[in-house]
Every structure is written in C-alpha cells, then in structure tokens.
Amino acid sequence: MAILAIIAIAVALKRDQVRDAPEVLLPLLAVNLGGYLAGYTLAGAFRLTRPMRRALTLEVGMQNAGAGTALAIQLFGRDSAAIVPCVAYTIGCMLTGTLLATVWSYLPLPPEQNETKNP
C-alpha cells in the first residue's frame, strides 16, 4: 500500500511533465519489456514452474517501478526532474503488467502446473 501511495503522489505531482516528455516513453518501454524477459528467463533457469515464473516476472517489475520512484523522491526531492522518467516507467509498468497478466490468463498451463502440490 505504501508503494501505491508513493506512486499515486508522484504521478499526481508530475503528470504534466510526463505528458510533455514523450521521448522517454520508448526507451522506458524497452527497459520494461527487457526486464520482463530477463525475469521470466532467469526464473526458468531456476526451474520454477510456469505459474511461479509468471508471478515472479510481474512482481519484480512492479516492485522496481515503485522503488525507483521512491528512491528518486528521497534522493533528489519531490520537485526534481529526475522523478519524471520514474513516474513514466511506473505508469508504463502498471499498464504492461496488467496487459501481460491478462494475456497470460488466457493462455492455458500444462495440466501438471495447474494444480498446487503439497510438500
């Protein structure tokens, strides 16, 4: 909840500056999608099940977006221009994460990965 509050405040404070800086959107999208790919791939390297890979991929992306915004505010102050890319990344991450989760919800999992296993 704290991260969501920080994100909401940062977006509210910097919404005009984000709107006026479209040149940062494409590089931030590339970083975001690259992060999802790296997270999913690394989770696979650790032989996690597909549901765990999906959850880890989304969780890491969401946490990084909130943490980046919080760090920028703490280190540079809430009036700093350094917050603008963080806020744009946060918005993009929330959007792409939601879209990715929606796509994944329509892709079936192998039957053995649909069931939770008790240790």
N, C-alpha and C positions, 0 to 999 in steps of 0.2 A: 504494500500500500504506500510505503514511503517513496519508493521509486516512481510509482504512478503520480504521486503528488508533485514530486520534483519535475517530472516530465510535463505535467499539466501547467505548472507555473512557468517553466521555461518556454513552452510553446506559446503561452499567452503573452509573455513578455517580448518574444522575438518573432511573432508571426509576420509582421510587416517586413522585417529584414530577410526572413526565409523566402517570402514571396518575391522579394526583389533580387534574389541571388540564385537564379535557375542554373547557373553554370556549375554549381556544386552538386546538383542532383545526379547527373550521370556517373561521375566518379564515386559518389556515395552508394549508388545502386550497385556498381561493380564490386565495391568492397563488401556490401551486404550479401550479395549472391555468392561471392567468393567465400565468405565466412560460412554460409550455409553448406556449401560444397565441402569445405575443409572439415567442418564439424561432422557431417554425415560420413565422410570418408574415414576420418580418424576413429569415429565410433565403430565403423565396420572393421577397422584394423584391430580393434579390441574385441571383435567378435560379439558385439552386442546384438540382440535381436532387433528386427526391423522396427517394432514399436519403440524400443528404447533409443534406437538411432534417431528416429523422428523426434522424440521428446527432447533428447539432448541437443539436437540441432536447433530447435526452436528456443529452448531455454537459454542457451548460450547467446544467441542473437539478441534476445530480449534483455538479458542482464547487461550485455555490453552497451547497448543503447542507453539504458538508464544510467549506468555507471559513468559513461562518457559525459553525459550532461551534468551529472552531479559533480564530477571532478572539475569540469570546466568552470562551473559556477563557483566552486570552492577555491580554485587556484587563481582564477582571473577576475572574479566578481561578476555579479549578475548583469552588469552593463557592458561587458566585454563582447567584442565581435567574435571572439573565439567560440562563443556558445552557438552561433548560427549554424555551422556545419553539424554540431552535435544534435541540435534540435531537428535539423533536416533529416539527419540519419535516424533519429528516434522515430519521426513520423514515417519515414520510409520502411524502417524495420517493422514497425507495428503493422503497416499495410502489407508488406511482403510476407510477413509471418502469418498473418490472417489468411492471405491467399494460399500460401503453401499448405497450411493446416486444412483448408477447405479442399484443395486438390487431393491431399493425402487421404481425407475422409472418404473420398470416392474410389480410391484405389484399394482393392482387396488385399489382405495379407494372406500369406500361406496359412492353411488351417492350423498347423502346429504353433504358429506365432499369435494366433487369435486368443488362445487360452493362456491364462496365467498358470504357472507351475508353482506348486508349493514345495519348498525345500525339504 
